[in-house]
Amino acid sequence: MDTPTDIPHASPKPASQRIVLVTGMSGAGKSTALKVLEDIGYEAVDNLPFTLLTGLLATPDDVVDHADTTNRPLAVGIDLRTRAFDSQRIIDQIKTLRKSNKSLDVRMIFLDCTGSELARRYSETRRRHPLALDRPVTDGIAREREILSSLRRWAEVVIDTSDQTVHDLKRTITDLFHLERKAQLTLTVMSFGYARGVPRDADLMFDMRFVANPHWVEGLRSLTGQDAKVGAFISDDPAFTAAFERIRDLVLLLLPSYQKEGKSYLTIAFGCTGGRHRSVYSAEKLAGDLTIAGYALSIVHRDLHKSGAVSDNRFEESVVV
């Protein structure tokens, strides 16, 4: 979730106009993200030709808006279906908008997903990929990833929906872009299991597999890192205590600097083998310490309730082409 360009702060008058651009891989969840943004108060527009965005924002001051939506935040969906789509041109236009109108607060969400999961979704919905109308879907996915690579690198927020349910994505979008959220560093503390792969949207990642594993202790295997017995077992390991204190102190040292440099979103991830014990306890403990230190945050346990087999209750949406 890197912030490539500092976003200028608008003066009190005129009021800042918030714009969230939603893009990413076809089938990764753009339609769902736009619906969530609309539900929390944004005016959502899908596949608006990007050249028309400037005109959309140019609402004359003397226009009477009885619904009081003149400064309503916008959510704009852009993808390969957008007319004259060009990644670099979009980036250049966003830079131009920011320079020409200092009251604009423009952010971009990039929704990503693994190729295998995207292929599964296309197979289940029986839809064709927009770049693979006469070839295997994997070819279209690979080509699209290449075309969108610069947008992914440039986006302020990258959300990987590979293992997310619809509810997970809704919660993530709401937490990040709720209109009542003040301008501050948005923190997410996450636990995960290495057996299911590392989270690709993590900024800081800590491997807790050096700690004694409760999985091999009778009576603890069926519990999780949220249970007191598991927490006591982990905290009794001298290796955990010494390492965790240094991790916590490092995070507390870095956070003010991230804020100073204008970073808007930060995800801190703890991993263990299965994502149920050591990583969960570490994430919960750090979240508690950061809350005491005055930071607002969200906590996500990616693999806490997953069994050995991959869950069928992952994020799915109908792919619109």
Buried (B, 14 or more C-beta within 10 A) or exposed (E): BEBEEEBBEBEEEEEBBBBBBBBBBBBBBBBBBBBBBEEBBBBBBBBBEBEEBEEEBEBEEEEEEEEEEEBBBBBBBBBBEBEEBEBEEBBEBBEEBBEEBEBBBBBBBBBBBBBEBBBBBBEEBEBBBBBBEEEEBBEBBBBBBEBBEBBBEBBBBBBBBBBBBBEBBBBBBBBBBEEEEEEEBBBBBBBBBBEBBEBEBBBBBBBBEEBBBBBEBEEBEEBBBBBEEBBEBBBEBEEBEEBBEEBBEEBBEBBEEBBEEEBBBBBBBBBBBBBBBBBBBBBBBBBEBBBEEEBEBBBBBBBBEBEEEEEEEBBBBEBBB
